Amino acid sequence: MRTSQRRATPRDYLMCPPTHFRVTYSINPWMDPDKPVDLRLALAQWEDLRDRYRSLGHTVQELTPHPELPDMVFAANGATVIDGRVLGARFAHSERTAEAAVHRAWFREHGYPEVREPDHINEGEGDFAVTASWLLAGRGFRSSPLSNPEAQEYFGRPVIGLDLVDPRYYHLDTALSVLDDTTDSDVMYYPPAFSPGSRAVLARLFPDAIIAEEPDAAAFGLNAVCDGRHVLLPQAALGLFEPLRERGYEPIGLDLSELLKGGGSVKCCTLELRSA
Ligand code: ARG
């Protein structure tokens, strides 16, 4: 198989520190308000992820957290940015509604000329995954199918709708991860998270994909970020390490156990800012 030639390219990420992270409501099956969260540990784990990106040569900008928005740490949900164009989010749950405007304001303040407030519900990169020329779009739990044509029109790239069927994998980025985004062929995913038809679509588009097993998916192993070479993912998703190495990737395991209590991990905390 393809080996050792993987090249990382420098990325720009937007992250939001979990200063006000807590689990006081439950909008996904991972969130249990009765389970205590260690905020100091959450912060340390998050800082470790941020510092890891920086030591790999990536830039990380930080969004200012709001005390009344405990899920803001999951910055991936706030927007989708391709070619410097920003499609804002519209959240499915009222608890997170206000995050969308915070993100849009950040992009306007940081000189992004095109910032769209969407008509339809989409939870940003939680449900949109970018390959070289396509946009893969998860739907069923959060993002509306109506967001798919909206994103296609805005970004001018084909949107491939994928129906999510297991509430534990409520966002696309919990069930599928794009690896080398200079191609339209390199992903890893967990088939049972998708409807039979969507599974067939994935098999057709990605015949060489890494297929995740249940324990790795449940450890949020697909909630990964790849820079072309390094794949940052939860360290508990051990079964994915060898298949990644076989394909020339360098897996880097992280412990984000506290953020998992909110139903998120590496990718959820990371919004990629793709410039033109
Ligand atoms: N508690 C958040 C929610 O349920 C977690 C979001 C995780 N983010 C992600 N990109 N999957 O909305």
Boltz pocket constraint, residues with backbone or C-beta under 6 A from the ligand:
constraints:
  - pocket:
      binder: B
      contacts: [[A, 27], [A, 28], [A, 31], [A, 71], [A, 74], [A, 76], [A, 77], [A, 96], [A, 123], [A, 125], [A, 126], [A, 127], [A, 171], [A, 173], [A, 174], [A, 262], [A, 263], [A, 264], [A, 265], [A, 267], [A, 268], [A, 269]]
      max_distance: 6.0
